Amino acid sequence: MHAYRIAEAAQLLGVSDDTVRRWVDSGALPTTGAAPAEIPGAALADWARQRAEAAPDPTDRLSSARNRFVGLVTRVVADGVMAQVDVQAGPHRVVSLMSAEAVRELGLEPGSLAVAVVKATTVIVETPRS
């Protein structure tokens, strides 16, 4: 069973160590009973899943794509025919390569609200070495 120390859990959840300690002290987040305190991996994953909130999707459409990242355009690099568009969606940076024409038609520029939709046939999952 995987378990994470307070600092590791805080980093994974994107909050401070003190916030995780408050959750543990209030009984909202369980520990393994080890010293120093460790949070069971399954409990941490459940906590993260329950509290994950994406920004509201500004589009009004149905889609088969489930990986939708609402965020702000942070960079647009257009060079001739092609362009690179960076979208910051919470802690995630999503990079898209598209035509410069599409960038112009969508009016993409830093600060624009955008939804990055990812539909991939391959997703690679990696784990740290034990």
C-alpha positions as CSV (number, residue, x, y, z in Angstrom):
1,M,0.0,0.0,0.0
2,H,1.4,3.4,-0.9
3,A,1.4,6.2,1.7
4,Y,2.4,9.8,1.5
5,R,3.9,12.1,4.1
6,I,2.2,15.4,4.7
7,A,4.5,17.4,2.5
8,E,4.2,15.0,-0.4
9,A,0.4,14.9,-0.1
10,A,0.4,18.8,0.0
11,Q,2.5,18.9,-3.1
12,L,0.3,16.4,-5.0
13,L,-2.9,18.3,-4.0
14,G,-1.5,21.7,-4.7
15,V,-2.0,23.0,-1.2
16,S,0.2,23.9,1.8
17,D,1.4,21.4,4.4
18,D,-0.7,23.3,7.0
19,T,-3.8,22.7,5.0
20,V,-3.2,19.0,4.8
21,R,-2.5,19.0,8.6
22,R,-5.8,20.7,9.3
23,W,-7.6,18.1,7.2
24,V,-5.9,15.3,9.1
25,D,-6.5,17.0,12.5
26,S,-10.2,17.4,11.7
27,G,-10.5,13.8,10.7
28,A,-11.4,14.6,7.1
29,L,-8.2,12.9,5.8
30,P,-7.1,9.6,7.4
31,T,-3.6,8.6,8.3
32,T,-1.9,5.2,8.5
33,G,-0.9,5.7,12.2
34,A,2.8,5.9,11.3
35,A,5.0,8.6,12.7
36,P,5.6,10.9,11.1
37,A,2.1,11.0,9.8
38,E,1.4,9.3,6.4
39,I,-1.8,9.4,4.4
40,P,-2.8,6.2,2.6
41,G,-2.5,6.5,-1.2
42,A,-6.0,5.3,-1.9
43,A,-7.5,7.8,0.6
44,L,-5.5,10.6,-1.0
45,A,-6.5,9.7,-4.5
46,D,-10.2,9.6,-3.4
47,W,-9.8,13.0,-1.7
48,A,-8.3,14.5,-4.8
49,R,-10.9,13.0,-7.1
50,Q,-13.8,14.3,-5.0
51,R,-12.4,17.8,-4.8
52,A,-11.3,18.2,-8.4
53,E,-13.2,21.1,-9.9
54,A,-12.6,22.3,-13.4
55,A,-13.4,25.8,-14.4
56,P,-16.8,26.0,-16.0
57,D,-16.8,25.1,-19.7
58,P,-17.9,28.2,-21.7
59,T,-18.9,26.1,-24.7
60,D,-22.5,25.0,-25.3
61,R,-21.9,21.7,-27.1
62,L,-21.9,18.0,-26.6
63,S,-18.7,16.0,-27.3
64,S,-17.4,12.5,-27.0
65,A,-14.1,13.9,-25.8
66,R,-13.8,13.6,-22.0
67,N,-10.5,15.4,-21.5
68,R,-11.5,19.1,-21.6
69,F,-9.2,21.6,-20.1
70,V,-10.7,25.1,-19.6
71,G,-8.0,27.7,-19.2
72,L,-6.3,30.9,-20.4
73,V,-4.1,31.2,-23.4
74,T,-0.7,32.2,-22.1
75,R,1.3,32.2,-25.3
76,V,0.8,32.2,-29.1
77,V,3.7,31.7,-31.5
78,A,2.7,31.9,-35.1
79,D,5.3,31.4,-37.8
80,G,4.0,31.4,-41.4
81,V,1.5,28.6,-41.8
82,M,1.6,27.0,-38.3
83,A,1.3,28.2,-34.7
84,Q,1.8,27.0,-31.2
85,V,-0.8,27.9,-28.6
86,D,-0.2,27.3,-24.8
87,V,-3.2,27.0,-22.5
88,Q,-2.8,27.1,-18.7
89,A,-5.6,25.1,-17.2
90,G,-5.2,25.1,-13.5
91,P,-1.8,23.5,-12.8
92,H,-1.8,21.9,-16.3
93,R,-0.1,23.4,-19.3
94,V,-1.6,22.2,-22.6
95,V,0.2,22.9,-25.8
96,S,-1.5,22.8,-29.2
97,L,0.0,23.0,-32.7
98,M,-2.5,24.3,-35.2
99,S,-2.6,26.4,-38.3
100,A,-2.0,30.1,-38.0
101,E,-5.3,30.6,-39.9
102,A,-7.1,28.8,-37.0
103,V,-5.4,31.1,-34.5
104,R,-6.6,34.1,-36.4
105,E,-10.2,32.7,-36.8
106,L,-10.5,31.9,-33.1
107,G,-9.0,35.2,-32.1
108,L,-6.5,33.4,-29.8
109,E,-4.1,35.7,-27.9
110,P,-2.6,35.7,-24.4
111,G,-5.5,36.2,-21.9
112,S,-8.1,34.6,-24.2
113,L,-10.4,32.0,-22.6
114,A,-10.1,28.7,-24.3
115,V,-11.0,25.0,-23.9
116,A,-8.3,22.5,-24.9
117,V,-10.0,19.3,-26.0
118,V,-7.8,16.2,-26.0
119,K,-8.8,13.0,-27.8
120,A,-5.9,10.7,-28.0
121,T,-5.5,7.1,-29.0
122,T,-2.5,6.7,-26.8
123,V,-2.0,7.8,-23.2
124,I,1.3,7.0,-21.5
125,V,1.3,6.5,-17.7
126,E,4.6,6.5,-15.8
127,T,5.5,5.9,-12.2
128,P,8.5,6.8,-10.1
129,R,11.2,4.1,-9.5
130,S,10.8,2.3,-6.2
